[in-house]
Amino acid sequence: MNSPSQEDEGQYTCVATSSAGTAFSSVRLDVKEPPPQVTAPEAVTAHPSHPSVLTCHVTSGVAHNMTWSRYVVKGQVQDFYGKTETIGDFVDVEKLEGYQVLANSSLLLQWPGSQDEGWFRCTAANEGGRQSREVYVTVHSLPGVSVIPEVLPFRRGDNLTLSCVGQGSPLPSLAWWRGNVSLTEATEAVTPQKINLHMSSVTREDEGTYVCTATTMAGTGKL
């Protein structure tokens, strides 16, 4: 039998016949399907507090079940050379809060946050075995911004510099504004996380509120 399938399952009987009589023996053939084939993205990006879904695609000729687990850090140890290593294990998401396995076997991250960053594993199993795939989840953080100094007294004719520092993952795009007017021409990028606003020979007309914004795909922060 070449490449037997489930259609070939059943009872097979060998019959031997001669002038002395007949003898037979039977055997039961059970065809097991191979383990399921699982594909999944290597990495997924989620946004803070926006539900996100992880999906593993399964190919299986017979019924299978899917489980999800998450890598949980349990502690740190030091080896003989003083190198610190993190130890942990994959824990079934049913034992954790904030996750729900959907009817289609996808995993819902209900309210993603920085605590949800890390490795997730989907495992599909059938009568022939099991196969797993791992997905790394990155959660973009809402951008933050700080301005130095927040209040800046000045005298007419002074040269002033306002610094704006942004925080977030990924790094935010920074910009200085006065009302609805962008102050790009007076802005200097010091580092990817810091921009300065330069003002020369200031006058009373320069008094007012200046706003620095930090923008990423996760949202906008301003001060």
C-alpha positions in Angstrom: 0.0 0.0 0.0 1.5 3.3 -1.2 0.8 6.4 0.8 -2.1 4.9 2.9 -4.8 7.3 4.0 -7.7 7.2 6.4 -9.8 5.7 3.6 -7.6 2.6 3.8 -8.3 2.0 7.5 -10.2 -1.2 8.4 -9.9 -5.0 8.8 -7.7 -6.9 6.4 -7.9 -10.7 6.1 -5.4 -13.1 4.6 -7.0 -16.4 3.5 -5.0 -19.6 2.7 -6.8 -22.4 0.9 -5.7 -25.9 0.0 -7.2 -29.3 -0.5 -6.8 -29.8 3.3 -9.0 -26.8 4.1 -8.9 -23.1 4.7 -7.1 -20.9 7.2 -7.2 -17.2 7.7 -5.8 -14.4 9.8 -6.9 -10.8 10.2 -5.2 -7.5 11.0 -6.6 -4.1 11.8 -5.0 -1.2 9.9 -5.2 2.2 11.6 -3.7 5.1 9.7 -2.4 8.0 11.8 -2.3 11.5 10.4 1.0 13.4 10.6 1.3 16.1 13.2 -0.4 19.4 12.3 1.6 22.1 10.4 1.6 25.5 12.1 2.5 28.8 10.7 2.6 32.2 12.5 4.1 35.6 12.3 7.4 36.0 14.0 6.5 39.3 15.6 3.3 41.3 16.2 3.0 45.0 17.3 0.2 46.0 19.6 -1.0 49.5 20.6 -1.7 50.4 24.3 -5.2 49.6 25.5 -6.3 48.6 21.9 -7.3 44.9 21.8 -5.0 42.9 19.6 -5.3 39.4 18.2 -2.6 36.7 17.7 -3.4 34.0 15.1 -1.6 30.8 14.3 -2.7 29.0 11.1 -3.0 25.2 11.3 -3.1 22.6 8.6 -4.3 19.2 9.8 -6.2 16.3 8.1 -8.0 15.4 11.3 -9.4 17.2 14.3 -6.9 19.1 16.3 -6.9 21.4 19.4 -5.0 24.6 20.0 -3.5 25.9 23.2 -1.8 29.2 24.0 0.9 29.9 26.5 3.1 32.9 27.5 6.7 33.1 28.7 6.8 34.3 32.3 10.0 35.3 34.0 10.4 33.5 37.3 13.7 35.0 38.5 17.4 35.6 37.7 20.4 33.5 38.5 24.2 34.1 38.3 26.5 31.5 36.7 30.0 30.7 37.8 31.4 33.7 35.9 29.0 36.2 37.5 26.8 36.5 34.4 23.2 37.1 35.2 20.6 35.0 33.3 16.9 35.2 33.4 14.9 32.0 34.0 11.3 31.4 33.3 8.8 29.1 31.6 5.7 29.1 29.3 2.5 29.3 31.3 -1.0 28.5 29.9 -2.8 31.8 29.3 -5.9 30.3 30.9 -4.0 30.8 34.2 -3.3 34.5 33.4 -5.4 37.6 33.3 -6.0 39.8 30.3 -6.2 37.0 27.6 -9.0 35.2 25.9 -8.9 32.3 23.5 -11.5 32.9 20.8 -13.7 30.5 19.0 -11.4 30.3 16.0 -8.5 29.5 18.4 -6.9 32.9 18.0 -5.6 34.7 21.2 -7.1 38.0 22.2 -4.9 40.5 24.2 -7.7 42.4 25.8 -5.9 45.5 27.0 -2.3 45.4 25.8 0.3 47.2 27.9 4.0 47.0 28.6 3.4 44.0 30.8 2.3 42.0 27.7 5.5 42.4 25.8 7.3 39.1 25.3 7.0 35.6 23.8 3.7 33.8 23.2 3.5 30.2 22.0 0.7 28.5 20.1 0.6 24.7 20.1 -1.6 22.6 17.8 -2.0 18.8 18.6 -3.7 15.9 16.8 -3.5 12.2 17.0 -0.2 12.2 15.2 1.6 14.6 17.5 2.0 18.4 18.1 3.8 21.4 16.7 4.4 24.8 18.2 5.3 28.3 17.0 6.4 31.3 19.0 5.3 35.0 18.4 7.1 38.0 19.9 4.7 40.8 20.9 5.9 44.4 21.2 3.6 47.0 22.7 4.1 50.6 21.6 4.0 52.9 24.6 2.1 56.2 24.6 4.6 59.0 24.0 5.6 61.3 26.8 7.2 64.8 26.6 9.0 67.1 29.0 10.0 70.8 28.5 13.0 72.5 30.1 12.3 75.0 31.5 8.5 75.1 31.8 8.5 78.8 32.7 11.2 81.1 31.2 11.4 84.8 32.2 13.2 87.0 29.7 14.2 90.5 28.9 13.9 92.3 25.6 16.7 91.4 23.3 17.6 88.1 25.0 18.4 84.9 23.1 16.4 82.0 24.5 16.5 78.2 24.1 13.7 75.8 25.1 14.4 72.1 25.2 11.9 69.4 24.6 12.6 65.7 25.4 10.4 62.9 24.2 9.9 59.4 25.5 8.1 56.4 24.0 8.5 53.2 22.0 9.1 53.7 19.2 10.9 57.0 19.6 8.4 59.8 19.0 8.5 62.5 16.3 9.0 65.9 18.1 7.8 69.3 17.1 7.4 72.8 18.6 4.2 74.8 18.1 2.9 78.3 18.9 -0.9 78.0 18.6 -1.5 76.3 15.3 1.8 77.4 13.8 4.7 75.0 13.5 8.1 76.4 14.5 10.2 74.1 12.3 12.6 76.7 11.1 13.6 77.7 14.6 14.0 74.1 15.8 17.2 72.1 16.1 17.4 68.4 16.5 19.9 67.7 19.3 19.3 63.9 19.5 16.5 61.6 18.3 14.9 62.2 21.7 15.6 65.9 22.1 14.9 69.1 20.1 15.7 72.7 21.0 13.7 75.8 20.1 15.9 78.9 19.5 14.6 82.4 19.7 16.8 85.4 19.0 16.4 89.0 20.2 13.0 88.3 21.8 10.4 91.1 22.2 7.1 91.4 24.1 5.5 89.9 21.0 7.2 86.6 21.7 5.4 86.2 25.0 2.9 83.4 25.1 2.5 79.6 25.3 4.7 77.3 23.3 3.8 73.6 23.0 6.0 70.7 22.2 4.3 67.6 20.8 5.6 64.0 20.7 3.8 61.7 18.2 4.0 58.0 17.5 1.5 55.5 16.0 0.3 55.0 19.5 -0.8 58.6 19.9 0.4 62.1 20.7 1.6 63.7 23.9 2.1 67.4 24.4 3.3 69.9 27.0 
